[in-house]
Amino acid sequence: MDKTEYRIAVASSDGIVVNNHFGRARTFYIFALKNDEIEHLETRELEPVCETGNHDDARLKENVERLSDCTHLLAARIGNGARAVLESYGISCYEIPGVIPESIDKLVTYEKVNELFK
């Protein structure tokens, strides 16, 4: 990893693994990554965007605004509509389920490899 600072919202039920679908997640753990150090900053409780199979566009926008200080989002799954809204706020989205530190490492590695081809 490099010195670039990341602020990552993680959809997780327990703060240990990336295991929630973005639209169904109630809890987002916010991590900072700087100089190879991962730090848990806070935990945010949000109302899920998808309940009973319906997608609430107003709630989606509200939740994305509440996460808009983050540079990245990790979830087990994320729909294309939610991804588009998050990306319109400058939040890069990734589906990388697994143990949080390992998923963060994969995110950074993926971004580094992509930079080589730009």
Secondary structure, 3 states (H helix, E strand, C coil): CCCCCEEEEEECCCCCEECCEHHHCCEEEEEEEECCEEEEEEEEECCCCEECCEECHHHHHHHHHHCCCCCEEEECECCHHHHHHHHHCCCEEEECCEEHHHHHHHHHHHHHHHHHCC
